Amino acid sequence: MSQDTIIVGAGPVGLLLAILLGRTGKSVTVVEKWPEIYDRPRAVTMDAEVARILATLGIDCDTDPAFENHKELYYWKNADLEDLQIVDWKSLAPCGWHVTYWFNQPELEERLMNIAAALPTVSVLRGWTATELSQDESGVDLVIDDGDASRTLRAQFVVGADGANSFVRDALGLNVIDEGYFFDWLILDMVPPADYNASPAQWQLCDPKRPTTIVPGGPGRRRWEFMVLPSEDKDEIAKPESAWALLKPWGLTPDNARLERSAVYRFQARWTEHWHKERCVIAGDAAHLMPPFAGEGMCAGLRDAVALSWRLNAILDGTLGADILQSYESERIAHAKHYIQFSRDLGDIICIADAEKAAERDARMMADLVERNHEPITGDLVKLGAGIWCEDTASAGELSPQGLVKFEKREGRFDQTVGQGWMILALDHPTEDLLSPAHSRALEKLGGRLLSLGPSGCDVETLDDSYTKWMAETAAHYAIIRPDFYVAATASSPEHLAACFSTVVERLGILS
Ligand SMILES: Cc1cc2nc3c(=O)[nH]c(=O)nc-3n(C[C@H](O)[C@H](O)[C@H](O)COP(=O)(O)OP(=O)(O)OC[C@H]3O[C@@H](n4cnc5c(N)ncnc54)[C@H](O)[C@@H]3O)c2cc1C
């Protein structure tokens, strides 16, 4: 029987996408080659946007025991332990969640797996490898193999969330641009003694003799990442005795700590030129690979899943045509490339193994720090590439802010209180007669809502100044928000709003 969607790969990206499609009633089969959850050390940190995404699944990173947040600054220090850089990782991001959370990737995958498994619309086939793919006008055939037998599955769409060595990407003949960038690092996941003093909690040691990352690894765990020096053999350094020798100066020995996982990874920078071909799409590491210095690889992949889910759901519902996948590619590719470059830039600073170059870097960064009076830096909001948003309006193409609100007697963050989807928000302005009949119909087709937001008496009562501040910064009274929480437009008047919404509707190509 034909499915709505087959997803190849039950990593975090494939599982999130399966949940976001499955919970709207779409039939989804996830095909995963490993019988169990992949247990090697990988992601430990996620940003505020991912916490916002997980909250839509009922995972609250502020209270769920699988996550932690240290409410501390993030330091980069030189070999003499002087500050080179200070980053604000203790504040709330404008989207309402903390800037950074820590977790253990297999535990996150287990959380996602349990949510997916509870959906009657989603089935996960573990121990099956996708080996052949062909598509025609109405669907895609995927051959899968478990080592003993092979089967052919058919679906309207196939998504390759099958990681860096993606079979789907290669079967589609999609071209990968390899930026020729690589560094080898030894990654150690540790369970230190309960009274281990980790202060600062999160920092980089920019010592040219051994660039090192020292960070939390999720509750009860710590992560050490040691750069493999150009003179070293990566197989040799991966041996447990080498790992323990590197950990000794940090007070960890086999007697007081457990080496949970160790692996040498080659950090690379790659991206795929096109992310879809007819009825097949790729997402996550299959589409982009970045060194983990910014902790953004998985985050970028989870954004892909959200961006793809609202489009695939609308295509499968018959609201939008398959052409909408073009904007998935154009929006997400530019966003992911920003993070690839950003991660490379961080790596260029961190991975200096030459003493003279390190001394130049230290002098430059310390001077910068003095000039700004040791003020911590904050992250920027990154814009999507061109797509379903109005380039000429402030804040558009960026993640929307989120404040605390009261709606229908419930109080809390906007997303959990009001919900998610297409929304037109009128800040402290009436909504009567705001939309033309045609625009009201378009919003209805999208399953969207028109809401006033402001003091008591509005549809949604604001409980903090997040929205008033945002509207003041953007000089706007109206905002169009998309199902992935990105801003499609902000507008200063009803006429301006109407023009923006016309652009959005036209770009979406809503089917009649
Ligand atoms: C050392 C390290 C540290 C990192 N730290 C961070 C961090 O702190 N924060 C962050 O955001 N990111 C981080 N990342 C990146 C993050 O781990 C990845 O971006 C993320 O795992 C990608 O998820 P994915 O679902 O796209 O792919 P994967 O997790 O690779 O999952 C793909 C799945 O597809 C399956 N598969 C592959 N081929 C087939 C096939 N033919 N048939 C069936 N199944 C198949 C695989 O078995 C796998 O389970 C780090 C990565 C590394 C290596």
Ligand as a Chemical Component Dictionary entry (heavy atoms), coordinates in Angstrom:
data_LIG
# 
_chem_comp.id                   LIG 
_chem_comp.type                 NON-POLYMER 
_chem_comp.pdbx_formal_charge   0 
_chem_comp.three_letter_code    LIG 
# 
loop_
_chem_comp_atom.comp_id 
_chem_comp_atom.atom_id 
_chem_comp_atom.alt_atom_id 
_chem_comp_atom.type_symbol 
_chem_comp_atom.charge 
_chem_comp_atom.model_Cartn_x 
_chem_comp_atom.model_Cartn_y 
_chem_comp_atom.model_Cartn_z 
_chem_comp_atom.pdbx_ordinal 
LIG C1  C1  C 0 31.507 15.222 17.361 1  
LIG C2  C2  C 0 30.234 15.868 16.932 2  
LIG C3  C3  C 0 29.647 16.800 17.757 3  
LIG C4  C4  C 0 28.463 17.419 17.371 4  
LIG N1  N1  N 0 27.918 18.329 18.191 5  
LIG C5  C5  C 0 26.780 18.951 17.824 6  
LIG C6  C6  C 0 26.145 19.846 18.707 7  
LIG O1  O1  O 0 26.590 20.054 19.832 8  
LIG N2  N2  N 0 24.984 20.436 18.288 9  
LIG C7  C7  C 0 24.431 20.185 17.073 10 
LIG O2  O2  O 0 23.395 20.773 16.741 11 
LIG N3  N3  N 0 24.997 19.284 16.229 12 
LIG C8  C8  C 0 26.140 18.665 16.578 13 
LIG N4  N4  N 0 26.678 17.717 15.768 14 
LIG C9  C9  C 0 25.995 17.363 14.508 15 
LIG C10 C10 C 0 24.833 16.381 14.717 16 
LIG O3  O3  O 0 25.256 15.251 15.436 17 
LIG C11 C11 C 0 24.290 15.977 13.351 18 
LIG O4  O4  O 0 24.073 17.151 12.597 19 
LIG C12 C12 C 0 22.967 15.199 13.451 20 
LIG O5  O5  O 0 23.143 13.946 14.045 21 
LIG C13 C13 C 0 22.385 14.999 12.053 22 
LIG O6  O6  O 0 21.151 14.376 12.162 23 
LIG P1  P1  P 0 20.506 13.631 10.899 24 
LIG O7  O7  O 0 19.240 13.061 11.409 25 
LIG O8  O8  O 0 20.515 14.545 9.735  26 
LIG O9  O9  O 0 21.557 12.481 10.521 27 
LIG P2  P2  P 0 22.057 11.253 11.380 28 
LIG O10 O10 O 0 22.001 11.543 12.833 29 
LIG O11 O11 O 0 23.377 10.878 10.807 30 
LIG O12 O12 O 0 21.003 10.125 11.088 31 
LIG C14 C14 C 0 20.911 9.526  9.813  32 
LIG C15 C15 C 0 20.326 8.148  9.988  33 
LIG O13 O13 O 0 20.129 7.578  8.694  34 
LIG C16 C16 C 0 20.462 6.198  8.753  35 
LIG N5  N5  N 0 20.771 5.747  7.390  36 
LIG C17 C17 C 0 21.793 6.139  6.604  37 
LIG N6  N6  N 0 21.731 5.554  5.411  38 
LIG C18 C18 C 0 20.638 4.746  5.439  39 
LIG C19 C19 C 0 20.042 3.881  4.480  40 
LIG N7  N7  N 0 20.546 3.732  3.250  41 
LIG N8  N8  N 0 18.934 3.190  4.843  42 
LIG C20 C20 C 0 18.397 3.341  6.090  43 
LIG N9  N9  N 0 18.926 4.162  7.027  44 
LIG C21 C21 C 0 20.031 4.861  6.697  45 
LIG C22 C22 C 0 21.650 6.170  9.692  46 
LIG O14 O14 O 0 21.839 4.889  10.242 47 
LIG C23 C23 C 0 21.264 7.207  10.732 48 
LIG O15 O15 O 0 20.585 6.658  11.821 49 
LIG C24 C24 C 0 27.867 17.089 16.123 50 
LIG C25 C25 C 0 28.450 16.133 15.307 51 
LIG C26 C26 C 0 29.622 15.520 15.702 52 
LIG C27 C27 C 0 30.215 14.493 14.807 53 
# 
loop_
_chem_comp_bond.comp_id 
_chem_comp_bond.atom_id_1 
_chem_comp_bond.atom_id_2 
_chem_comp_bond.value_order 
_chem_comp_bond.pdbx_ordinal 
LIG C1  C2  SING 1  
LIG C2  C3  SING 2  
LIG C2  C26 DOUB 3  
LIG C3  C4  DOUB 4  
LIG C4  N1  SING 5  
LIG C4  C24 SING 6  
LIG N1  C5  DOUB 7  
LIG C5  C6  SING 8  
LIG C5  C8  SING 9  
LIG C6  O1  DOUB 10 
LIG C6  N2  SING 11 
LIG N2  C7  SING 12 
LIG C7  O2  DOUB 13 
LIG C7  N3  SING 14 
LIG N3  C8  DOUB 15 
LIG C8  N4  SING 16 
LIG N4  C9  SING 17 
LIG N4  C24 SING 18 
LIG C9  C10 SING 19 
LIG C10 O3  SING 20 
LIG C10 C11 SING 21 
LIG C11 O4  SING 22 
LIG C11 C12 SING 23 
LIG C12 O5  SING 24 
LIG C12 C13 SING 25 
LIG C13 O6  SING 26 
LIG O6  P1  SING 27 
LIG P1  O7  DOUB 28 
LIG P1  O8  SING 29 
LIG P1  O9  SING 30 
LIG O9  P2  SING 31 
LIG P2  O10 DOUB 32 
LIG P2  O11 SING 33 
LIG P2  O12 SING 34 
LIG O12 C14 SING 35 
LIG C14 C15 SING 36 
LIG C15 O13 SING 37 
LIG C15 C23 SING 38 
LIG O13 C16 SING 39 
LIG C16 N5  SING 40 
LIG C16 C22 SING 41 
LIG N5  C17 SING 42 
LIG N5  C21 SING 43 
LIG C17 N6  DOUB 44 
LIG N6  C18 SING 45 
LIG C18 C19 SING 46 
LIG C18 C21 DOUB 47 
LIG C19 N7  SING 48 
LIG C19 N8  DOUB 49 
LIG N8  C20 SING 50 
LIG C20 N9  DOUB 51 
LIG N9  C21 SING 52 
LIG C22 O14 SING 53 
LIG C22 C23 SING 54 
LIG C23 O15 SING 55 
LIG C24 C25 DOUB 56 
LIG C25 C26 SING 57 
LIG C26 C27 SING 58 
# 
